[in-house]
Amino acid sequence: MREPRGGLSVGPWGWPDEDPVPSRVWRSVRVVYFVTALRTVVVVAYIEV
């Protein structure tokens, strides 16, 4: 069994480390998703008040 590259043998979605999609792409996607969700929460909280 070979040593996992970067200390992680599986990606955040359970995909292998050799996935063709660069990890930085998924990182940016997660950031955009997080910011969008945060903005939605802020808007909903503002409307509730």
DSSP file (Angstrom, degrees, kcal/mol; ACC not computed):
  #  RESIDUE AA STRUCTURE BP1 BP2  ACC     N-H-->O    O-->H-N    N-H-->O    O-->H-N    TCO  KAPPA ALPHA  PHI   PSI    X-CA   Y-CA   Z-CA
    1    1 A M              0   0    0      0, 0.0     2,-0.1     0, 0.0     0, 0.0   0.000 360.0 360.0 360.0 124.6    0.0    0.0    0.0
    2    2 A R        -     0   0    0      1,-0.1     3,-0.0     3,-0.0     0, 0.0  -0.342 360.0 -95.0 -79.2 159.8    1.5    3.3   -1.1
    3    3 A E        -     0   0    0      1,-0.1    -1,-0.1    -2,-0.1     3,-0.0  -0.564  45.1-109.5 -73.6 129.7    1.8    6.3    1.1
    4    4 A P    >   -     0   0    0      0, 0.0     3,-1.4     0, 0.0     2,-0.3  -0.351  34.8-113.9 -60.3 135.2   -1.2    8.8    0.6
    5    5 A R  G >  S+     0   0    0      1,-0.3     3,-1.3     3,-0.2    -3,-0.0  -0.542  96.8   4.0 -73.8 131.4   -0.1   11.9   -1.2
    6    6 A G  G 3  S-     0   0    0     -2,-0.3    -1,-0.3     1,-0.3     3,-0.1   0.620 124.4 -74.9  71.5  12.2   -0.3   15.0    1.0
    7    7 A G  G <  S+     0   0    0     -3,-1.4     2,-0.5     1,-0.1    -1,-0.3   0.471 116.7  95.5  80.2  -0.8   -1.4   12.9    4.0
    8    8 A L    <   +     0   0    0     -3,-1.3    -3,-0.2     1,-0.1    -1,-0.1  -0.977  44.4 179.1-127.2 120.4   -4.9   12.4    2.4
    9    9 A S  S    S+     0   0    0     -2,-0.5     8,-1.1    -5,-0.2     2,-0.4   0.651  76.0  46.7 -89.6 -16.4   -5.7    9.4    0.3
   10   10 A V  B    S-A   16   0A   0      6,-0.2    -1,-0.1     7,-0.1     5,-0.0  -0.976  81.4-127.6-129.4 139.9   -9.3   10.5   -0.2
   11   11 A G    >   -     0   0    0      4,-4.8     3,-1.9    -2,-0.4     6,-0.1  -0.102  41.4 -88.1 -75.3 179.1  -10.6   13.9   -1.2
   12   12 A P  T 3  S+     0   0    0      0, 0.0    -1,-0.1     0, 0.0    -2,-0.0   0.734 129.7  45.0 -63.1 -22.8  -13.3   15.9    0.6
   13   13 A W  T 3  S-     0   0    0      2,-0.1    -2,-0.0     3,-0.1     0, 0.0   0.196 126.3 -96.5-105.6  15.9  -16.1   14.1   -1.4
   14   14 A G  S <  S+     0   0    0     -3,-1.9     0, 0.0     1,-0.3     0, 0.0   0.617  82.2 136.9  81.7  11.5  -14.6   10.6   -1.1
   15   15 A W        -     0   0    0      1,-0.1    -4,-4.8     2,-0.0    -1,-0.3  -0.604  61.5 -95.2 -88.5 153.6  -12.8   10.8   -4.4
   16   16 A P  B >   -A   10   0A   0      0, 0.0     3,-1.4     0, 0.0    -6,-0.2  -0.223  32.6-111.4 -64.0 158.4   -9.2    9.6   -4.8
   17   17 A D  T 3  S+     0   0    0     -8,-1.1    -7,-0.1     1,-0.3     6,-0.1   0.728 113.5  67.3 -63.1 -21.7   -6.4   12.1   -4.6
   18   18 A E  T 3   +     0   0    0     -9,-0.2    -1,-0.3     4,-0.0    -8,-0.0   0.166  68.9 145.3 -87.6  20.8   -5.7   11.6   -8.3
   19   19 A D    <   -     0   0    0     -3,-1.4     4,-0.1     1,-0.1    -4,-0.0  -0.334  55.5-129.5 -59.1 137.8   -9.0   13.3   -9.3
   20   20 A P  S    S+     0   0    0      0, 0.0    -1,-0.1     0, 0.0    -3,-0.0   0.764  88.0  85.8 -63.0 -25.2   -8.5   15.3  -12.5
   21   21 A V  S    S-     0   0    0      1,-0.1    -2,-0.1     2,-0.0     5,-0.1  -0.658  89.3-117.3 -80.0 125.1  -10.1   18.4  -11.0
   22   22 A P    >>  -     0   0    0      0, 0.0     4,-1.2     0, 0.0     3,-0.7  -0.252  14.4-126.4 -60.8 147.7   -7.5   20.4   -9.1
   23   23 A S  H 3> S+     0   0    0      1,-0.2     4,-2.2     2,-0.2     5,-0.1   0.803 108.4  63.4 -66.5 -27.8   -8.1   20.8   -5.4
   24   24 A R  H 3> S+     0   0    0      1,-0.2     4,-2.3     2,-0.2    -1,-0.2   0.832  98.6  55.8 -67.2 -28.8   -7.9   24.6   -5.7
   25   25 A V  H <> S+     0   0    0     -3,-0.7     4,-2.3     2,-0.2    -1,-0.2   0.938 109.6  44.8 -65.4 -45.8  -11.0   24.5   -7.9
   26   26 A W  H  X S+     0   0    0     -4,-1.2     4,-2.6     1,-0.2    -2,-0.2   0.859 110.8  55.2 -66.5 -33.4  -12.9   22.7   -5.2
   27   27 A R  H  X S+     0   0    0     -4,-2.2     4,-2.2     2,-0.2    -1,-0.2   0.937 110.1  45.1 -63.9 -44.8  -11.5   25.1   -2.6
   28   28 A S  H  X S+     0   0    0     -4,-2.3     4,-2.6     2,-0.2    -2,-0.2   0.878 111.8  53.0 -66.6 -36.4  -12.8   28.1   -4.5
   29   29 A V  H  X S+     0   0    0     -4,-2.3     4,-2.6     1,-0.2    -1,-0.2   0.919 109.8  48.2 -64.1 -42.4  -16.1   26.3   -5.1
   30   30 A R  H  X S+     0   0    0     -4,-2.6     4,-2.7     2,-0.2    -2,-0.2   0.894 111.3  50.5 -64.4 -38.9  -16.5   25.7   -1.3
   31   31 A V  H  X S+     0   0    0     -4,-2.2     4,-2.7     2,-0.2     5,-0.2   0.935 111.8  46.8 -64.3 -45.9  -15.6   29.4   -0.6
   32   32 A V  H  X S+     0   0    0     -4,-2.6     4,-2.5     1,-0.2    -2,-0.2   0.920 113.8  48.7 -61.7 -43.4  -18.2   30.7   -3.1
   33   33 A Y  H  X S+     0   0    0     -4,-2.6     4,-2.5     2,-0.2    -2,-0.2   0.913 112.3  48.6 -62.7 -42.4  -20.8   28.3   -1.6
   34   34 A F  H  X S+     0   0    0     -4,-2.7     4,-2.6     2,-0.2    -2,-0.2   0.923 112.3  47.9 -64.1 -44.7  -20.0   29.3    1.9
   35   35 A V  H  X S+     0   0    0     -4,-2.7     4,-2.6     2,-0.2    -1,-0.2   0.906 112.4  49.6 -63.7 -41.4  -20.1   33.1    1.1
   36   36 A T  H  X S+     0   0    0     -4,-2.5     4,-2.2    -5,-0.2    -1,-0.2   0.922 112.5  46.9 -63.6 -43.7  -23.4   32.6   -0.7
   37   37 A A  H  X S+     0   0    0     -4,-2.5     4,-2.3     2,-0.2    -2,-0.2   0.905 112.5  50.4 -64.7 -40.5  -24.9   30.7    2.2
   38   38 A L  H  X S+     0   0    0     -4,-2.6     4,-2.3     1,-0.2    -2,-0.2   0.916 110.5  49.2 -63.8 -42.8  -23.7   33.3    4.7
   39   39 A R  H  X S+     0   0    0     -4,-2.6     4,-2.5     1,-0.2    -1,-0.2   0.890 109.9  52.1 -64.1 -38.6  -25.2   36.1    2.6
   40   40 A T  H  X S+     0   0    0     -4,-2.2     4,-2.7     2,-0.2    -1,-0.2   0.919 109.4  49.3 -63.1 -42.9  -28.5   34.2    2.4
   41   41 A V  H  X S+     0   0    0     -4,-2.3     4,-2.6     1,-0.2    -2,-0.2   0.908 111.6  49.2 -62.5 -41.6  -28.5   33.8    6.2
   42   42 A V  H  X S+     0   0    0     -4,-2.3     4,-2.3     2,-0.2    -2,-0.2   0.919 112.3  47.5 -64.7 -43.5  -27.8   37.5    6.7
   43   43 A V  H  X S+     0   0    0     -4,-2.5     4,-2.5     2,-0.2    -2,-0.2   0.926 113.1  48.1 -63.9 -45.0  -30.5   38.6    4.3
   44   44 A V  H  X S+     0   0    0     -4,-2.7     4,-2.4     1,-0.2    -2,-0.2   0.917 112.5  48.9 -62.7 -43.1  -33.0   36.2    5.9
   45   45 A A  H  X S+     0   0    0     -4,-2.6     4,-1.5     1,-0.2    -1,-0.2   0.894 111.5  50.2 -63.2 -38.9  -32.1   37.5    9.4
   46   46 A Y  H  < S+     0   0    0     -4,-2.3    -2,-0.2     1,-0.2    -1,-0.2   0.897 111.4  47.9 -66.4 -40.0  -32.4   41.1    8.2
   47   47 A I  H  < S+     0   0    0     -4,-2.5    -2,-0.2     1,-0.2    -1,-0.2   0.897 107.8  55.5 -67.6 -39.5  -35.9   40.4    6.7
   48   48 A E  H  <        0   0    0     -4,-2.4    -1,-0.2     1,-0.3    -2,-0.2   0.852 360.0 360.0 -61.9 -34.8  -37.0   38.7    9.9
   49   49 A V     <        0   0    0     -4,-1.5    -1,-0.3    -5,-0.2    -2,-0.2   0.452 360.0 360.0 -80.9 360.0  -36.1   41.9   11.9
